[in-house]
Amino acid sequence: MTRFLTAILFMAGLLTTGLAGAATAQSDYRIQPGDRLQIEVLEDPELNRTVLVLPDGSISFPLAGTIRAGGRSIDTVARTLAAELASDFAVEPTVLVSVAALAPQGQITAAELMDIYILGEANAPGRRQVETGTTLLQFLAEAGGLSRFAAEKRIQLRRIDPASGQERVYRFNYRDMGGAKSISGTTVLAPGDVIVVPERRLFE
């Protein structure tokens, strides 16, 4: 019985040491372009998301805008985000940052990114650089989601037809995630796409 308890305590010690080592490795790690960071704001889980570190080392986060992450530790990035978000909370929020995925071999280059724009009732409107292959729903998440004033059934995806130069407008019903007369949330975006989120009408 004593030998059994000793074995359990030994295994528990190994586990604790392993976890501590992993935590130390994360805190010492220097973020690289192409990494994916998991960011959590304890006071507002709706802000939680995974973000891509762009080739210039920056990340974009709702309410905080663009900050530098490349070459910095995850603790430094967490403190910077907390400071940037502080004005939107009663007290400075608790921000947790971890490395969700390391940059793939052969880091993401600017040629693999595209500019997408979002206007209107999004929580973080403006221009975003996203990976080729990003879907409409994924991009809305990158833009911090929709504001409470958004007309969720009348979102527009506006795209220039490269062949004719004419603009085509597609409607997206966010509330039903597609449906009749609506494109799907899995629609893959193209460079230069503009997403317009109108303001909700009275009783809409």
N, C-alpha and C positions, 0 to 999 in steps of 0.2 A: 504493500500500500504506500509506504514511504517512497519507494522507487518510482511509483506511478505519479505521485504528487510532484516529485522532483522533475520528472519529465515534462509535466504540464507547465510548471513554473519556467523551465528552460525554454519551452516553445513560446510561451507568452513573452519572455524577454526578447527572443529573436524577433517576434512580431513587432513589439514596441520599438526595437532598434531599427527595424526596416522602415516603419512608418516615419520615425523621426528622420531617418536618412533621406527618405523621399521628400519630406517637407523641406529639409535643408537644401536639397538639390533644386527644388522649385524656387526657393527664395534667392538662391545664388545665381540662377539661370539668367542670362541676358537675352532679352527678346530679340527675335530676328524677323525681317520682312518675310511674309508668307506664313508665319505662325498664326494659329487661331487661338484667341483668348476667350475664356469663359468669364463673363463679368456679372456679378450679382450685387444688387443694392438691397440690403435687408429691409429697409424702410419702404421700398416700392418694388415688389417682385415683377411688376409689369415692365420694368426697365431691363430685367435680366435678359441677356442674349450672348451669343457667340459672335465675335467680331474678327475680321481679317486684318492683319498688319500689312499695310500697303508697301509697295516697293520703296517709298521714301521714308518708311519707318513710322508713319502716322496711323492712327485709328480714328474712327468717327463714332461718337456715342451721343444719344439723345440728351438734350439739355446741356451737355458739356461741349459739344462741337468737336473740333479736330484737335487732338493732342499728340505729342510725340511719345512713342512707345519703344521704337527700335533702339537697341543698345542699353536699355534701362532694365531694372529688376521689376518683378511683378509687384513687389511692395511699393516701389516708387510710383508705378503707374496707378496703383490703388489709391495712394495718398493724393496724387494729382487729380484723379477723378473725383474723389471725395471733396476736395477743395473747390473744384469747378462746379459741382452740384450743390454746394452748401447754400447758395442763394435761393434755391428752390425748395428748401426744407427748413423746418423750424430750428433744427440743429444739424450740424454736419452729419451726413449719412454714413453708415458703415458700408464700405465697398470692399468686396472680395474679388480678387483676380487670380485666375489659375491658367495654366497652359493647357488648352483642350486638345490641341494637335500641333505637332512641330511642322515647320515648313517642309514641303516635299523636296526631294532631291532635285536640284535645278529650280531655284526659287522662282516664284511668280514674278513676271516682268510686266512692265507697263503695257506691252503689246497684248497681254492676256487680260487686261482690264478695259472697261468701257465706261463712258460717262452717261449717266441716267439722271433725269431731272424730275423733281416732284414739287407741285405747287398746290396751294390751298390748305385744306384742313388736315394736314399731317402734323404730327408732333415735332418733326424735325425736317421742314421743307428745305429745298435747295438742291445742289448738285452732289451726286455721290459717284464714286468710282467703285464699281463692283466687278466681280469675275465674269468672264464670258460664260453663258449658260445659266445665269441667275434668273429665277422665275419672278413673276409679278408679286406673288405672296412673299417670297423671300425678300424682295426689295422693299415692300411695305414694312416688313419687320425691321430692315436696316434703317428705315426712315422714322423709326420710333412708333409705328402704328398710326392709327387715325385719332384725331381729336374728337371730343364729345359732340362737336358741332358738325361732323362730317355727314354728308349725304351718302350713306354707305351703298345705296343701290345705284348711284349715278356716277361712279368713278370712271374716268376716261383714260384710255391709253392712246396717245396721239403719236403717230409714226409717219415719217416721210418715206414714201415708196421710192427706193433708189432708182428704179427704172423710169418712172414718170415724173418724179420730183413733186408729186402731189401728196398732200397730207391725208392720211386715213385715220378715222376716229373709231375706236372700239370701246364699247361699254363693258364695265365689269361690275357685277352685283356682289359686293363683299359679304353682304348679309346671308345670301344663299350660296356663296362660293361658286358662282356660275349660274347655270339655269338658262332658260329661254332668252334669246337675244343678248346673251352675255358671254364673253370669253371666259376661259378657265383661269383659275389662280395659278395653274401650272404653266401658263403661257410664258415661253422663254423671251426675255427682253432682247432688244437689239440696240446697238450704239446710237445714242442721240434720242432715244425714246423719252417722251414727256408724259408724266402721269399727273392728271388734274383731279383734285378731290374737292368738289363743290361744297358750298355751305348748305346745310340742311334747311329746307323751307319750313315754315310754320306748319305744324301738325304732320310733317313728313316722317 
